[in-house]
Amino acid sequence: MDTETLVRTRRSLHAVAELVLAGPQYRASGTIRLRACPGGFGTVAEPWLRVVGAELVGRGRAIPLVRTSCGALGAALGLDAGAPAGLYGDGPGIDARHPIEVDPEAARRLAHCFALGDAALVGLFPGERPVIWPEHFDLGVSLSAVNYGVSPGDAFLAEPYAYVGPHADGPRQGEFWNAPFGAARPLRELGGAGGLMDFLARGRRMTGDDA
């Protein structure tokens, strides 16, 4: 799959996550948290919506995520599409009128990224509930002032990757720390769930959070 298709799909899904899922959920239920679910991601409260592959599913409908916009998706479901107001400054930078185009193969790859990350984080941090945050569209947990998670790609790295990000600034010694925010590895280099857990566990040990 070419990078352009993956990036276009990821940006479209990020926009749907922010404008159609997180924004309406925040206005109805007071939370912006999203979750990984089979085939994609979804809300954790009303309105109950999911993105499964290249479709938006909810309220008795399954709407293809092609040749549409977040505004049109919201209107089709009786929702006011829009970002959660005043909570963060980041986001996909896409408004409700911007065209949405999701490639099914790319969507499956990104859904696999979230599923892999969810399994690894739950396995490494029992009792924690991994969250997809709509501002960055990554899945993670935060413990002892360290972020652990998986991103489907962003401005730092266009492909899915795992990360460990200590909250505190300052120099970090060693080849493990290879990113401005801490450490990152493309998922394709980690060899599946076991390699992903090993990477996150190594980061946990190196930050002293291995109790």
C-alpha positions in Angstrom: 0.0 0.0 0.0 1.3 3.4 -0.9 1.9 6.0 1.8 -0.4 8.6 0.3 -3.4 6.3 0.5 -2.6 5.4 4.1 -2.1 9.0 5.1 -5.3 10.1 3.4 -7.3 7.4 5.1 -5.8 8.1 8.5 -6.5 11.8 8.2 -10.1 11.1 7.2 -10.6 8.6 10.1 -9.0 11.1 12.5 -11.5 13.7 11.3 -14.4 11.3 11.9 -13.1 10.4 15.3 -12.9 14.1 16.4 -15.9 15.6 14.6 -18.5 12.8 14.5 -17.6 10.7 17.5 -15.8 12.7 20.2 -17.4 16.0 19.7 -21.1 14.8 19.8 -20.1 12.4 22.6 -18.6 15.3 24.7 -21.7 17.4 24.2 -24.0 14.5 25.1 -22.0 12.6 27.8 -19.1 14.9 28.9 -16.2 12.8 27.7 -14.0 12.8 24.6 -12.5 9.3 25.2 -12.8 6.8 22.4 -11.9 3.1 22.4 -10.6 0.4 20.1 -13.2 -2.1 19.0 -13.3 -4.9 16.5 -12.6 -3.5 13.1 -11.8 0.0 14.2 -12.8 2.3 17.1 -15.9 3.7 18.8 -17.4 5.9 21.5 -17.6 4.9 25.1 -20.9 6.7 25.9 -23.9 8.2 24.1 -24.2 8.5 21.1 -23.0 4.9 20.6 -21.1 5.0 17.3 -18.4 2.9 15.8 -16.1 3.1 12.7 -15.8 -0.5 11.4 -13.5 -0.7 8.4 -14.6 1.9 5.9 -18.1 2.4 7.5 -19.6 4.5 10.2 -22.0 2.3 12.2 -24.7 3.6 14.6 -28.3 4.4 15.2 -29.3 1.4 13.0 -27.3 2.6 10.0 -24.0 1.7 8.3 -22.7 4.6 6.2 -19.8 4.3 3.8 -16.9 6.7 4.5 -16.4 7.7 0.8 -17.4 10.7 -1.1 -18.8 12.3 2.0 -17.9 14.8 4.8 -18.2 14.9 8.6 -21.0 17.4 8.3 -22.9 15.0 6.0 -22.3 12.1 8.3 -23.5 14.1 11.3 -26.7 15.2 9.4 -27.4 11.6 8.4 -27.3 10.5 12.0 -29.1 13.5 13.5 -25.9 14.8 15.2 -24.2 18.2 15.3 -20.7 17.4 13.9 -17.9 19.4 15.3 -14.9 19.2 17.6 -15.1 19.3 21.4 -14.9 23.1 22.0 -12.2 24.6 24.1 -10.5 21.4 25.3 -7.3 21.2 23.2 -5.4 23.0 20.4 -4.3 20.0 18.3 -6.4 17.8 16.0 -6.5 16.8 12.4 -7.2 20.4 11.1 -10.1 19.2 9.0 -13.5 21.0 9.2 -16.9 19.4 8.8 -17.1 20.3 5.1 -13.8 18.7 4.1 -14.1 15.6 1.8 -13.8 12.2 3.6 -12.3 9.3 1.7 -11.4 6.0 3.4 -9.7 3.2 1.6 -10.9 -0.2 3.0 -7.5 -1.8 2.9 -5.8 1.1 4.7 -8.7 1.2 7.2 -8.1 -2.5 8.0 -4.4 -1.8 8.6 -5.1 1.0 10.9 -7.7 -1.0 12.8 -5.2 -3.8 13.2 -2.8 -1.2 14.7 -5.4 -0.2 17.3 -6.3 -3.8 18.1 -2.6 -4.8 18.5 -2.0 -1.8 20.7 -5.1 -2.5 22.8 -4.1 -6.1 23.4 -0.5 -5.2 24.3 -1.4 -2.4 26.7 -4.1 -4.4 28.5 -1.6 -7.3 28.8 1.2 -5.1 30.1 -1.0 -2.9 32.3 -3.9 -5.0 33.7 -6.8 -3.0 35.0 -6.0 0.0 32.7 -8.4 1.0 30.0 -6.5 2.2 26.9 -7.9 5.4 25.4 -8.0 6.7 21.8 -7.6 10.5 22.3 -9.2 12.5 19.4 -6.7 15.3 19.4 -3.8 13.0 18.4 -5.8 9.9 17.3 -3.5 7.6 19.2 -4.2 4.8 21.6 -2.5 4.8 25.0 -2.3 4.7 28.7 -0.5 7.0 31.1 1.1 5.8 34.3 3.7 7.3 36.7 4.1 10.3 34.4 4.9 8.2 31.3 2.7 7.7 28.2 2.7 4.3 26.5 0.8 3.6 23.3 0.4 3.1 19.6 -0.1 5.8 16.9 -1.6 5.0 13.5 0.8 7.7 12.1 1.2 11.4 12.3 3.5 14.3 11.3 6.4 12.6 13.2 6.1 9.3 11.3 3.6 8.5 8.5 3.2 4.8 9.4 1.8 3.1 12.5 4.3 3.1 15.4 4.6 2.3 19.1 5.9 4.9 21.6 7.0 5.6 25.1 6.9 9.2 26.2 8.0 10.4 29.6 6.2 13.6 30.7 9.3 15.2 32.0 11.6 17.1 29.6 15.3 16.6 29.7 18.1 14.6 28.1 17.7 10.9 27.8 20.7 8.6 27.3 21.0 5.7 24.9 19.8 4.6 21.5 16.3 3.6 22.9 15.4 7.3 23.1 15.2 8.2 19.4 12.3 10.7 19.3 11.7 14.2 20.5 9.0 13.0 22.9 10.9 9.8 24.0 11.1 6.5 22.1 9.3 5.3 18.9 9.4 2.2 16.7 7.4 1.4 13.6 5.1 -1.5 14.2 6.4 -3.3 11.2 9.8 -3.6 12.9 8.4 -5.1 16.1 7.2 -8.4 14.7 3.7 -8.5 16.2 2.1 -8.4 19.7 5.1 -10.0 21.5 7.6 -7.5 20.0 5.3 -4.6 20.8 4.9 -5.7 24.4 8.7 -6.1 24.7 9.3 -2.6 23.4 6.7 -1.1 25.8 8.1 -3.2 28.7 11.6 -2.0 28.0 10.4 1.6 28.1 8.7 0.9 31.4 12.0 -0.5 32.9 14.0 2.4 31.6 11.8 5.0 33.1 11.8 3.1 36.5 8.1 2.3 36.2 8.4 -1.5 36.5 7.0 -2.1 40.0 
